[in-house]
Amino acid sequence: MNTATLDRHSFDVYVDPERIREFADATQAHDAAYWDTENPVVPPTFLAAQVPYGSAEFEGVLTSPVEQNFWFAGPPPHAGDRLTAVSLVTATETVNEFFDPSGRLVAETWRKGVDSAVGMRAASRLAAYATDWLGAESVRRFRTRIWRELAPGEELVCTGTVQQRYRQDGESRVDVSVLGVNRSGEVVARAWATFAE
């Protein structure tokens, strides 16, 4: 991250089950881990959406790709979890670290690019596709690059490919790539993700 930090602050995050379900519904996610339990798991891009980046209503045209990375130390947090977030913001990047009550780092989000909801919408749709395919509880990393704006209600056609399988941190893991295109066939976004198997 750029060392010229403009802002550093911490805040508490309560993972609300209804917010998770609203988020999953908005991104068209169908994995049972979002719906069939009292304490649903957070979608990969959910924690970043809880952070006030600035104007979430901005719907500008992308002038450069938005890049984002979502990392989890193990299974993602669940509804009911209380986390402390530390946010580091520079002119070009934002890093958010999420800690459980014991102080253990459980998740980290990173974003580079325009400060808006533009990247979040496409990234969250790709994440929904990937977690429906490989399981929301199993995501360990989800990195995206967004090239075009995805308008509200716009269709995103997603496809995924397995890149490799291996063992890491005592788990069998799979790396996949995901591609999202609009109705015109233009690439809107790509993602590279790691899931436990």
ABEGO torsion letter per residue (X at the ends): XBABBABBBBBBBBBBAAAAAAAAAAAGBABAAAAABABBBBBAAAAAAABBAEBAABABBBABBBBBBBBBABBBBBBGBBBBBBBBBBAABBBBBBBBAAGBBABBBBBBEBBBAAAAAAAAAAAAAAAAAAEAAABABBBBBBABBBBBGBBBBBBBBBABBBBBGGBBBBBBBBBBBBAAGBBABBBBBBBBX
